[in-house]
Amino acid sequence: MEWLSRTLSQEPTVLALSITLVVTIFVFAARKAHLNHLAKMKKIDDSFNIK
C-alpha cells in the first residue's frame, strides 16, 4: 500500500481518474442491472396478460 500512497500524493490527477473510473463502472453495472430488471418485469407482466 506504500506505492499507492506515494502515487496518490504525487499525482492528484491519478486520484481523480481512479474515482472517475470507479463511478463509471458503477454506473454501467447499475444500468445493466436496471435493464435486466425491466426485462424480467416485462416477462412477468406478459405472462399475466392473457390475450
C-alpha positions as CSV (number, residue, x, y, z in Angstrom):
1,M,0.0,0.0,0.0
2,E,3.0,2.3,0.3
3,W,3.2,2.5,-3.5
4,L,-0.4,3.7,-3.6
5,S,0.2,6.4,-1.0
6,R,3.2,7.6,-2.9
7,T,1.4,7.7,-6.3
8,L,-1.7,9.4,-4.9
9,S,0.4,12.1,-3.1
10,Q,2.5,12.8,-6.1
11,E,-0.3,12.9,-8.7
12,P,-3.7,14.3,-7.8
13,T,-4.9,13.5,-11.3
14,V,-4.4,9.8,-10.6
15,L,-6.9,10.1,-7.7
16,A,-9.4,11.9,-9.9
17,L,-9.0,9.3,-12.7
18,S,-9.4,6.5,-10.2
19,I,-12.6,8.0,-8.8
20,T,-14.0,8.6,-12.3
21,L,-13.2,5.0,-13.3
22,V,-14.9,3.5,-10.2
23,V,-18.0,5.7,-10.7
24,T,-18.2,4.9,-14.4
25,I,-18.0,1.1,-13.7
26,F,-20.7,1.5,-11.1
27,V,-23.0,3.4,-13.5
28,F,-22.6,0.8,-16.2
29,A,-23.3,-2.0,-13.8
30,A,-26.3,-0.3,-12.4
31,R,-27.7,0.4,-15.9
32,K,-27.2,-3.2,-16.8
33,A,-29.0,-4.4,-13.7
34,H,-31.8,-2.0,-14.3
35,L,-32.3,-3.2,-17.9
36,N,-32.3,-6.8,-16.7
37,H,-34.9,-5.9,-14.1
38,L,-37.1,-4.3,-16.7
39,A,-36.8,-7.3,-19.0
40,K,-37.8,-9.6,-16.1
41,M,-40.7,-7.4,-15.1
42,K,-41.9,-7.3,-18.7
43,K,-41.7,-11.1,-19.0
44,I,-43.7,-11.4,-15.7
45,D,-46.3,-8.8,-16.9
46,D,-46.7,-10.6,-20.3
47,S,-47.3,-13.9,-18.5
48,F,-50.3,-12.4,-16.7
49,N,-51.8,-10.7,-19.7
50,I,-53.7,-13.5,-21.4
51,K,-54.9,-12.3,-24.7
